[in-house]
Amino acid sequence: MMKRRMLAGGMAVVLSLMVMVSPALAVENTPADSTDKEVIEEPLTSETTPPEGETETGEETPVPPPDQDTQEPETPEAPATPEEPGGHHPRPVPAGGNRPAPGPCGLHGGVPGGTFQPETQLTRAQAAQILYRLLADPDSGTGDCGYTDVADSDWFAQPARALCALGIFDNGAFFRPNDVITRAEFVALLLRVNPQEGGTATFPDVPATHWAAQAIGAAAAQGWIGGYPDGTFRPENGLTRAEACAVLNRMLGRTGDSAQANKLMTLGLFADVPASHWAATTIAEAAVQHTPVDNGSGETWTGVDLTQMTFQAGVHQVDGQLYYVDRDGNLAVNQVVGAYTAGSDGALVQTATSYHLSYVPYISQIDNIYAWVGCEAVSTLMGLQAKGYATDVSVKYFLDNLPRHSSNPEKGFVGSPYVPDTSKRTRTTIYPAKLAEYSNSYCNGDVVCADFRGASITDLQRELLAGNCVVAYMTLWWEAPYYRYYNIEGTTQRLVSNNHAVLVYGYDPERGYLISDPYNYYNRGEVYQYWENAQTFEADLERAADRHGDPLTALQRSAPFQREKARSRIGSRAFV
């Protein structure tokens, strides 16, 4: 089958389909005056050059204090250093019976799905919802306020009106839901929900004459707030969402369960809050429904139901244990996942040594369309269709509607998938992040594809064994990478030129990796799917990474390439 000749490619990328797409090309910034220098001459035969005689087709503002609702707000400044959770803890606000804490910070409105936005400043609408969730009897505030900017259909309508009826928010013509809550305003509102004896503010920037001095003093006396390392409180600064959670936890006497928080954040409870975030435990405590239990040295949780939460799709490792989240964000429990079996707690146990998708539709980048440089998109479309997406989308339509950019593959396909660059100066490709974004537009709102750059060989094998597929950017005919200099938005970069992308959809420790290669020029009309031994496949990834690998590789690797530690040229993944 002339396998060696037919494997064209230039880097390893993965789009796990969950589909994995391609990794970024190797990059090395060089002086602009070196643009005409070539390091290694590109071979005559490659995916980027159509064979002789072939034809080409295709085309190419904070708010005023609660009791002074008519004052003009000041523009807040971002806090320099977030407040750290800590201090002593007052009595909690009644939550009604023995039910679990409602997780007020987990119920914000107006935030894109899957994110928390910890450093975004809290709005009045979001603050209203938090405070509403703290009420022992939320339905006690049912009066009608005169807010003209609150419609019945607004997600914050009930909280805003209920809190107004209870006198926590002041009545008036305007609620101003999108205005930022200042630190002073938030503290004053908390004192209205949970009154405390007054105190004296000791912050140098909160004089006795400040409208919120008494509230700030009382909150400080209770240990709810502690100010910044320089001793200031910065009352007119906007409060971030993470800081709001920290203050709430102190008021409620909650410290959080760090082990549970680490698990939740590693699984991807919030896409923008990794387990390493300074407020990860704080946010989890305030966002997740649970029953806190004092173990004598801190807090542990009971009543946490992971099956009722939505996480980031993919295979995740928590304290040495693997877990699988499907494309809908659900944790796999008591079910078979490829070569794994998920137990009642979601933990994966490997029950088979190998796994591959039973069917992957084959699509050629050559037959009928002659998309000489369209391998990454064609490989991705195969993965999408293998997972049941874009099944009625033609390869030409998929290629013709790729996002385009004049020179930067991070922003769109450069050039045309049908027309190789004869100047040898245009990097005709599209990088994983943008390709994944585009591919997801065919997935009915599901996040099926994701940028997987930085993944290791072990990560790749886990995805394949879990039943996902990966788009890997390899090198042409498994050869050593060749480099040329390309102009990327005015910056000269040294990139792999003999790159190619294939779809990887199975792994077996004995047979290697199962590949669907769209470049079937030498056996037109035939399905070009085959097993490639692991040594050859992984060596190609290793070569690409070791030879001035992509930016992620270069930044993360301080020693020669190590398969388990360094990052290969695997570039993106998608989940289904």
N, C-alpha and C positions, 0 to 999 in steps of 0.2 A: 504493500500500500504506500510505499515511499513515505513512511511516517516522518522520517527525519526532515525531508524536504518540505513536507506540508505543514509542519508546525512553525508558523511564522509568528513572530512577535517580538515585542520589545520591552516588557516589564511585567511585573507581576502585580495584578490588581485583583481585588476581590469584591464582588457585589453579592452578598449572601442573600438568597431569596428564601426564606428570607432571602433575597438574591444578593449576591455580592458583586460589586462592580470593580473597576480597575483602580490600581494604585497610582499615585502620582509618579511622574517620570523623574529620573534622577536629575537633580538640579545643583548647579554650582555657579554662583555669580562670578563673572569675570569682567575685566576692564572692557569698556566699549570699543577700544581700538583693536581688540582681538577678534572681532566678529568674523573676519575672513580666514581665521586659522582653523584647520581641521585636525583633530587628533588622530583618528583612525578613519580611513576611507571606508565608506559604506559599501557593502558588496553590491554587485550589479543586480542580483536577484533578491527581491524583498517585497513585502506587502505594499510598500509605498511606491513601487514601480510596476505598472502593468506589463505583462509579457508582450513581446513584439507582435503586432498584428491585431491586438485587441482594441475594442472601441470602448469609450466611456459613455455612460448614460447618467441621467439625473441632473440636478441643479444645485446647482449650488445653494401754678401760683398758689401758695398756701392759703389758708382761710383765716378769718378773724377768730378771736377767742370765743368760746361758747356763749359767754354772756355779753359779748360785744359784736354781734353778728353783722353789724354795718361797717366795721372798720375795714379799711383797705389792706389786703394782705401784703406781706413782704416776700421777696423772692428768696426761697431757701437755698442754702449752700449744702453741698453733700458732706456728711460727716466724715472726718478724717479717719477715725478708727472706730469700728463698731464696738458697742458695749458688750462685754463678756458676761455670760450668764453667771450668776452667783449671788452672794449675799444671803441674809436670812429670809425666811419665808413666812408670810402672814397666813391667816386663815383663808381657805379657798372660798370663792363665791359659790353659793348653793347652785347645784346643777339639776336638782329635781330627783328625789329618791336615790336609789343606788345604781342608776344607770351609768355606763362608762362616760368619761369625759367627752364632750362633743367634738373636740378638736377644732376650736374656732379658727385657727390659722389655716386649716385645711379646707375651709369652706369659702375662701375668697371668691368673689365673682370678678369677671372682667379680665381673666388671665388665660392665655392660650393653653389648650389642653396639654398635659404632660410637663408643664413647667411651673416653677414657683416664683421666679424672679426675685430672689432674696435681696438684691441691692436696689431694687426699684422702690421709689418712695410711695408710701401708703396714701391712698386717696380717701376722701371722706366717705365715698360709697363703700369701699372695702372696710374702713374702720367701723361703719355702721353695722355691717354684717358680722364682724368679729364680736362687737359688743352685744348684738342681738343674741348671738349664740351663748353668751355668758349668762343670760337672764334665766332665773329659776323657772319663771312662767312667761315665756315669750309672748303668749297670746294676751297678756294683761295690757299691753299697749296697742289698742286697736283704734284710737281716735284718728280723726282726719286732720292733717296739718295743711297749711296753706301753701306748700311748696308748688310753685308753678313749673319747675324743671324736673319734676318726678312724675313719670307716666305710670299708669297701672301696669303696663307690660314690662317695666324696668326690673331687672333682677334684684335691685336693691330697694324697690318700692316699699315692701312690707317692713324690712328692718328700719329704714329711714323714718317712716311714719310711726311705727311703734315706739321708737326711741324718742321721737318728738312728743308723742302723747304722754310719755313717762317723764318728760322734762329733762332728758339726758342731752338731746340736741334741742336747740332753741327753735321755736317756730318763726316763720318769716316768709317772705315772698320766694326766696331762693335757697335751695339746699346745696348747690354747687357740687355735685357728686364727683366730678373729676379733679377738683382742686386738691392739692397736697395737704395732708394733715401735718402740722408742726409737732415737734416733740412736746412743747408746752400744752398744746391743745389735746393731744392724746392722753397725757397724764391727767389733765383736768376732767376729761370725759370718764376715765377709769375711776376717778374719785366720786363721780356721780353714780356710777354703777355699784361701786363698793366703797361707801363712805368710810373715812378714817379720821381720827383726830388730827387737827392741824399741826403743822410743824414749821420750823424756820429753815428756809432754803439757805444753804451754806456755800452755794456756788458763786464765784465772783461775778459771773455774768447774769445772775438773777437777783437784782436788788429787791429790797422789801417793797418797793413801789411797783414791781412788775405785777400785772394783772393775775398771773398764775403762781405767784410766789408761795402762797399758802398751800396750794395743791402740790406743787413741786416739793415743798418742804415735807409735807405729810407722806408723799410717795417715797422720798429719800429716807425718812425715818423708819418706814416699813421695810426698806430694803428692796423696793421695786426698781429703783433706778440708782445708778452709781456715778453717772457722768463719765467724762473722758479722762485719759491719763494725765492731761494737763490741768485737771481740776474743774474744767468748765462743764456746763450742761448744754449750752447752745440751744436755748429754748425755741428760737425761730427757725432752726434747721428742720428740713423735712425728715420724717422718721422712715427708715427703710422697713421693708416687710420682715426681714430677719430680725431687726432690732425690736419691732413690735412683738414678735414671738417671744423674745428674751424677756421683755417687760411683763408680758402676760404670764409666762411660766413662773416668774418670781412672785407675782401677785397670787397665783394659784398654789404656790408652794410645791411646784413640780420641778424635778431635776432631770427627768428623762432616763431612759434605759439605753446606754451607749451601745450595747451589743445588738439590741433590736434595731436601733437607729442605723448602725453600720450595715446590717443585713438589708434593711429597706432601701437605703440610699445606694448600695451596691447593685441591687436589683433594678434600680432606676425609678424609684417612686416619683422623683422629679428629675427631668432630664438635665436641668441646670444646677442641681445640688448634688455633687459627688460626695462620697463618704468622707472625703478629706476636707470639706468645707468647714470653716470655723463654727458655723451655726447648724451643722447637720443634725446633731442630737437635739438642739433647741427647736429646730423646725419640725423634726419628727414628733417630738413631744407635743407641740401645739397643733400639729396637723392631723395626727393619726388617732382614730377612735380606739380607746383602750381603757383598762382599769388599772390605775397605778397601785402598786403594793410596796410598802416600806419594808425593806429587808434588813434594816438596822444600819446599813452602811451606805444606803442610797435607794434608788427606786428600780423596781423591775415591773414589767408589764404582764398582765394577763388579758385574755379576751381579744387578742389581736388576730383578726381573720384575714390572712393573706389572699384568700380566694375572692375577697370583696374589693381588692385593690387593683389598680392598673399600673403596670410596670413597663419598662423599655424592653422591646422584643429582643430575643437573642439568648445566648448561653452565658450565664454569669457564674463567677466563682466567689464564694463567700466563705472565708476561713477554711479554705481547702476543699469545700464541698460545692458541687456544681448544681445549678438550677436552670430550668428552661422556661422562658416566657414566650408565648406564641404571638402571632402577628396582631392579635386583638389586645395584647397587653396582659393576658391572663397567665398566671403561674400554672405550669403543668403539675397536676396532682393525680396520683393513682392511674397513670396511663403510660403507654409505651411511646417513647419519643425517639424514633430512629433506632439506634443501637443502645439506647438507654431506657430505663424504666424509672418513672418518677413515683416516689412513695407518697404516703399520706401527708408528709410535711413538705413535699415538693423536691426533696433531695434526689438527685439522679444517681442511679447505680448502673454501670455499664454492663449490659447483659449480652452483647454481641461484639465481636471484634471488628466488624466491618459493616458498612451500610452505603447504599447508593439509591438515588431516586429511581423508581421503576421505569419511568418514562420521561424523556425530555425530547420535545419536538425538535427536529433538526432544521436549521435555517442556514442557507449558504449566503455568504457575502459576495460570491462570484456569480453563481447561476442566475441568469436573466437580468441582474441589476448591476454587476461589476462595481461594487462598492469597495474599491481597493483599499481604502483606509477607514472603513466603517466597522472594523472588527469589534471594538468595545461596545458599540451600540447593538450590533447584531447578537453578540454573546449575551448581552443583558436581556434582549427581547426573548431569546430562547429560555432564559431563566424565568422571566415573567410568565411566559406561557406554560412552562412546566409547573408553575404554582397556580395556574388557573386564571391569570390576569392577561389582559390585552390579547385574548385569543382570536378576536376578530380584527386585529390590527395588522396590516400588511407591513412587511419589512421596509418597503419603500416609503410608506407613510411615516413610519417611525423615524427613519433616517432624515426625511425631508423636513420634519418638524422639530429636529434637535435645536436647542437654543444655540445661537451663534455668537462669536466674538471675533474681532479682527486679529488678535494675537495672543490672548490669555486663555488657555484651556480650563483654568479654574472658573471662568465666567461663561463658557460656552464652547461649542465645537469651532475650532479654528480651521478655516478653509472649507473644503467640501469633502464629504465621505466618499465621493465618487472620483475626485480629481487629486492625484498625488501632487505634492509640491516639487516641481522640477527645479525651483531655485535653491532648494535645500536650506532655506532660511525660515520657512514657516512651519511651526509645530502643529501639524494637522492631527489633532486628537481632541478629546474632551476628558477632563479629569473627573475622578469619582464623585465628589460632592455634587457638582452640577448635574452629572449624569443620573445620580440617584434621585435628586430633586425632580428632574424631568420624568424619570421612570415612574415615580410615585403618582404623577398626574394621571396615570392609566390604571390606578389601583383603587378607585372608588372611595377615596378618603383614607385607605389603609396606608400605614408607613411600612412599605414592603422592602424598600431599598435604603441602604444607609452607607455612608462613607466608612470604610473599614481600614483605612490607612493606619499603619502602626501595629497591625495584628502580627502575631507570631505564628510559626508553623503549628504549634500546639493549638492556638486559637482557631486556625484554619481547620485542623482535623476535628476539633470539637463541633464546629459548625456543620461540617460534612456528615459526621456521625449522628448529628441531631436532625438530619434530613433537610438541610439547607443546601443551596448551591452558591458557587462563588465565581465571579468573573476575575480572572487573574491575567495581568499584563505580563507576558513572558518575553523572551527574546526569539528572534527569527531562527527557526530550526534548532532551538536550544543552544545557540552559539553564544559566545561572549558578547557583551553589550558593546555597541559602537556609539560614538559620541559625535555630536556636532554642536555648533553654537547657534542659538536661536534668540531672536528679539522678542521678549515678552513685555509688552507695554513699555518699551523704551529701555528695558534692562536686559543685558546680554546674559544668557544662561546656558550652561553646558548640559545637554540633555541626551538621553539615549535615543538613537535614531532608528535602530532596527527593532522596534517594539511591535508587539502583537498581543491581542487579547483572546482568551479562550474561556469557555464556561467549564468549571470543575464541579461535578455533581456526585462524587462518591469517593470513598477512601477505604482501602484494604491494606493492612500491614504487609501482606505478601505480594499483592498485585500492584499496589501503588495508588494512583489517582485516576479516576474516570473522567475523561475529557471529551467535550463536544467542541470541535474546532470549526469555525465558520469558513476558514480559508481552504476550500477543497478544489483549488485550481487544477491540480494534477489528476484528479478523478472526478471530473464534472458529473453532476447529476447523482452522485453517490453520497450516502450518509457517512460523515467522517467523525466517528466517535470511537474512542479506543482507551485502553488502559496505558498509562505511562508510569514506569517504575519510579518509586519514591526517590531513589538516589538522583536520577536525572532531573526530576521535577524540582526537588528541593535544592539541588546544586544550582539550578538556574536562578532560583530566588536568591540564593546565597551570593552568587556572582553579581547579580544586579545590585544587591544591597552593599556588597563589599567594594564595588567600583563606584565610589562617589554616589552612594544611594540617594534616594529622595530626601527632601529636607527633614522629614520626621526621623528617618534612619540616621542621618548625620547628627542630629541633635541628641538623639537618645543613645547613641552608641559611642562609648569612650574607648572601647577596646575592639580588637578584631571581631568580626561577625561571629556571634554565638546564637545558635538556632533558638534556644529557649529564652534568651534574654533580649537580644537585639530584635529590631523590628524588620520584618521582611518587606518586600514590595507589594504585599497584599494591600489593596487600597480601599475597597468599600464593600459593604454588605447590605443585604436586604433581607427582610424577614417575612415569612409567610407560614 
